[in-house]
Amino acid sequence: MKKLLSLLFFLALYSISGYGQDISHYENIAATTSDTSVKLEAIDSILIRTFTTNPKSFISYSLEYISLAKEVDSIEWAAKKAMNLQYPLTNTANDPLKAITVINSVLARKYKIKDSLLLGGLYIKRGKANTKVDLKEAIKDYNKALENFSINDCLNIADTYLFRGQAYSNLGRFVKASEDFSRAYTLYEDKQKYNYMVFAQQGVISMFSMNGFYDKAKTERDALIEKMKFLELNSFLSNEYYNQALDYKKTGASNLELKYLLMAEEAFDEKGSGQATFIGIHARLIEYYCEHNQLAEAKTHLDLLNNLAIDLTKNPLAELNFLSGKGKYLQTTGEYEEALEIIQKKLSVAKKLGLEDEIMSSYSFLSDLYYDLGDYKNSIENKKASNAIKDSLYNRSTAYALAYYQTLYETEKKEKELVEKTTSITLLEKDNDSFKKAILFGGIAILLGFGLIILYRNQRHLKNNKILQEKFSQELLISQESERRRISKDLHDGIGQQLLVIKNKLIATGDADTKKMVDHTIEEVRTISRDLHPFQLQELGITKAIENTLNLIDENTTLFISAEIDNIDNMFSKEDEINIYRIVQESLSNIIKHANAEAGKVSVKKFSNNILISIRDNGVGFDFSEKYQDVKSLGLKTLLERTKFLKGQMKVTSKKDTGTVLEFQFPL
């Protein structure tokens, strides 16, 4: 056995040594020859040998080859090498602008390129590079690719639709994305390229999943899994089970997450599922078992990954998954310093890939580790970094949600237009017996016209009523605040002053008991006055007024309250500041009265275009729709009216026994 191992080691060493000498041989020719053709052949041989083994050398020699090929007017040779160079420049060297520049230098003489496959391919490659820079420019490149491909380049056309669909999806243009994914799917299916057909359908599923429509993604994924089984594409099943497990992780369905991770592990086939998926499955199993204190099971999967003879630096997605699982295990076993080093490396890889979800989770993980180590300053800094990305993703997902519903509207509108056009064509084709039908349809049209007029008037009437109702509500809030201010001033200046006079007289008479009662009464009058109108807004500003309110609650109630408050002084009018103060005050009052909570948190975040206020508690929660429909419950309605007054948006997230989150977003 030892002899066999020695022989294998010798052969491997000989092979590597010979391979290295082979490259050196061609490098020597390229460096010494003055014959351009010989030099191009030598560099081409080097490129073949360094494509997967030495990206830095591959990039350097590719640039030299392209420059030489252009000098001798071999533009098609230069084009092929420019296409091969795009991926390592964009993804390995992280320099997509350089890739775009190189391809532009070739496209400057595109009239020399006669091969439609080559010309269209250049635009696809430039589009892939532009995906990292400007998605709109990437879409323009894919459009150019479609213009230059010939009818025979069917599979390349399908690829272009797939890539363009991904770009549209990332821009939130779901109608166009769905159309492109559908075209790619049909073309792949026609050519019986079923594995690529899977990629097209995965694009649709990813579009729903990345924007939070997990139920829709599950429906589409289940349909795809059934089709895979029918077409015997079982090697791709593991990917889909793994992706479904990740969706369940995001929604907190841990039991279903484990079920699908185990299904993915059982179905794994390296032919259809990549290295990143294999490592991702086992890394997520490590995290799951650590989260459920099953360390023996977690260690089994970690040992499996540690024993893999793989250079993960060549597969950053796989490396990201591995670091995440290993870091979680080290944290769970109390090896915080090692875990910190691992997760810092994960953050670096995530930043290089530009994956916001992974960057956010890395910052959050680092915050937890610094907290475990007692380094609270770094813990807070990393938590802030994580929350900043979380807020950005939240705003984007909200915008994409609106785009999704706009998609549904546009789809229905197009279907309606198609039906109307089909009806018109049918009428024209049956012109021979059109007289009677014309009368019939004319009558229907008149009735529809009257119906539309009535419907339009009703809609206008309802709209006007809604505007009047909102105006009345806003004027009522203004009037209410004005009346509160007047009563507060009367209490403070009138009754308050009279009580002070009585107090002074009692001091003179020495009646201590009555003086104590008067002091208590004066304090109650002041409390009522402050509640009726927050004079500290004028004296201290909105930021300090909110902080003082939180301090009062912290001092006078059993509720533990924490806060992260940015300075928002002088960003709103005095009238708007009062409404913002009332929103915070009424939200906190609801927590104290109804939530039965032990802790709460108030966050006021300032962004370039808006202010985001978040108020959360760990109380009993409630059913929002049920509470909002309750005519006796005015709290939520008042909060909503004040939010509308500020032209803001209000979001309520609450379920029974899971706490409540109130989020208010106000434009600047």
C-alpha positions, 0 to 999 in steps of 0.5 A: 500500500505504501509503495502504491501511495509513493508511486502515485505521489511521484507521478503527480509530482512529475505531472505538475513539474512537467506542466510547469516546465511546459508553461515556462517553455511557451513563456520563453518563446513568447518573451524571445521571438520577434515573429508575431504569429509565433508569439500569438501561438505561444501565448495561446498555449499559455492561456490554455494552461493557465485558464483555471490554474492561474487567473492573474497570469491568464489575464496578463497574457490575454491582454497581451494577446488581444493587443497583438491580434489588433496590431495584425488586424486579426479582430476575430482572434482578439474578440474570442480572447476578449470574451474569454477574459470577461469572467476572470476580469469581472469576477476574479479581479473584480474589475468589470470596467476593465472588461468593458474597456477591453470589449469596447476596444474590439467592438470599435472594429466590429465591421471586421467581424463577420461571425454573428455568433462572435459579434452577439457573444461580445455584447453578451459578455459586455452585458455580463460585465455591466451587470456589476456596474449598471443594469440598464446598460447591461439590458442595452447590451443584451438588446444589441446581442439579440440584434446581431445573432442570426436565426441559427444562433438559437441557444445563444438567443435563449441565453440572452433572454435568460440574462436579460430576464435576470437584469430586469428582475434585479431592477424590479421590472417583473413584467419584462423579466417574466416575458424573457424567462418564458422565452428562454424556457420555451427555446431551451425546451424546443431544443431539448436542453432541459438542464438550461430550461431549469435555469430559466424557471429558476430565474422566475422562482428567484425573482419571487424569492428575493423579493419576499413572495415566498408562497409564490416561489414555493408554488413555482418551485414545486411545479419545477420539481415535478417537471424535473422528476418527469424529465428525469433531471434528478441531479438538479433536485438537490439545488431546489430542495436547498433553495427551499430550505433557505426560504424556510430559514428566512420565514422562521419555519425551522422544522421545514428548513431541516426537512428540506436540508436533509432532502437536499443532502440525500438527493445531492448529485455533483453532476447537477449541483455544484460545489457551493450547494454541497458545502451550503447544505452541510454548512447550514446543517451545522448552523441548524444543529448549533442553534438547537444545541445538537453539537454532536450532529453539527460536528459530524457535518463540520468534520465532513467539510474540513476533510474535503481536499478543496481549495475554496478560494477558487469558489467564493460562494462555497467558501462563504457557506463554509465560513458561515457554518464553521463560525457558528460552530466555534461560537457555540463551543465558546471559541469566540476569538477563532470564530471572530477571525472566521467571520471577518474573513466571511465579511471580506468574501461577501464584500468582494462578491457584493452580496448584501444579505451576506454582508448584513448577516456577517456584521450581525454575527460580528456584533454577537461575537464582540458582545460575547467577548465583552467588546461592547463598542465594536458590538454596537458598531457592527450592529449599526452597520448591519441595521443600515443594510437591513433598512436599505434592503427593507426600503428596496423590498417595499419598492419591489413589492409595489412593482410586483403589484404593478406587474399584476395590474399591467398583466391584467390590463394587457389581457383585457386589451388582447381580448378587446383587439380579438373582438374587433378582429372577429367583428371585421371578419363577419362583416356580411351579417354585421347590420343586425349585430351592429345595432346589437353591439351599438346598443350594448356600447351605449349601455356600456358608455352610460355605465362607464359614465355612471361608474366614473361619476361614482368613482369621482364622488367616492374620491372627493368624499375620501379627500374631504374625509382626510381633510376633515380628519387633518383639520380635526387633528390641528383643531384638537392640538390647538385646543390642547395647547390652550387648555394646557396654557390655562392650567399652567398659567391659571390654576397652576399660578393660583395653587402656587399662591395658596402654597406660599400662604400655607408655608406662612401658616405652617400647615405642612400637611395641607402644603403637601397636598397642594404640592401633589396637586401642583405636580398633577396639574403640571403632568396634565399640562405636559401631556396636553401640550409638549412645551419641551418641543419649543424649549429642547427640540423634537429629539430631546422631547422624545428622549425625555418621554422615554426617560419618564416611561423608564423611571415611572413604569416597569417597562424596560425601554432602549433607544437609538435616536438620531438628531432630527431637530429643525428637519420638520415644521413645528406643526409636523414635529408635534405630530411626530411627537404624538405618534411616538407618545401614543405608540408608547402609551398603547404598549403600556396600556395594552401590550403587557410587554416587558421591554420595548425599543424606539429607533429614530433613523435619519436617511438622505431622503426620509426619516424612519421611526421604529417602535417595537415591543415583546408583548402579547401582540394583536391581530391588526385587521381585527383591531383596525375594524374595531370601532371602539379602537381609535388608537391605530386610526389616529396614528394612521391619520397623523401619518397621512398628515405628514405624507408618510407611510405606516407599517404594522407587523404583529401577531398574537403572542409574538410582539408588535413592530410599528414602523413610520417613514416620513419624507424630508 
